[in-house]
């Protein structure tokens, strides 16, 4: 991996201005993040959001924020949030890169239950876990909250953001578990993101009352906004 390869994973069909970064965890593992835009632009994910959420979702403590050049956006929030500094590396830093791809060797619900322990929810105390299917395995996510509420990401978006950062564009189904809600359902923001990436796929919901239901992703957002006219490149596959 190098900076150019990582940057090529960014999804910026609307602005055409890709960004990427790395977060080094306390273990030394490097957690990448790339910019992922959405047709509803407030739902776009920054490279920093994805990198920090990926690190925290792995149970890691972030130590250093890394860029290839001077950051386009001011990283002051992240410096203050985690009491860290950012560093500029023209050459891709050495170290092992976090690989989010895993093989699901147990029932989805069992794995989702275990994943809930990694959720970072100091504000809501409302853990959520998600598993996104890709061609060669699955990508996991949990919800991550920060002191500034709107910079946190839901479990579904952490999984999708990790997958896109790793270079995946084709998604299968999505599974979600919400232990503290009788009925599990993606929030409105996640519905928009899910529909942009996997509208033709099935979303399985493991409810807090022990029941299960499934729906096509496109049914979560009827009459969704069509974004093809906004894009500067081909749209992601919807399955």
Secondary structure, DSSP 8 states (H G I E B T S, - for coil): --HHHHHHT-B-TTT----EEEEEETTS-EEEEE-B--SSGGG-B-HHHHHHHHHHHTT--EEEEEESSS-SS-THHHHHHHT-EEEE-SS---S-B---EE---S-HHHHHHHHGGG-B-TTT----EEEEEETTEEEEEE-B--SSGGG-B-HHHHHHHHHHHTT------EEEE-TTSSS----HHHHHHHHHHHTTSEEEEE-TTS-EEEEEGGGGSTT----GGG-SS------
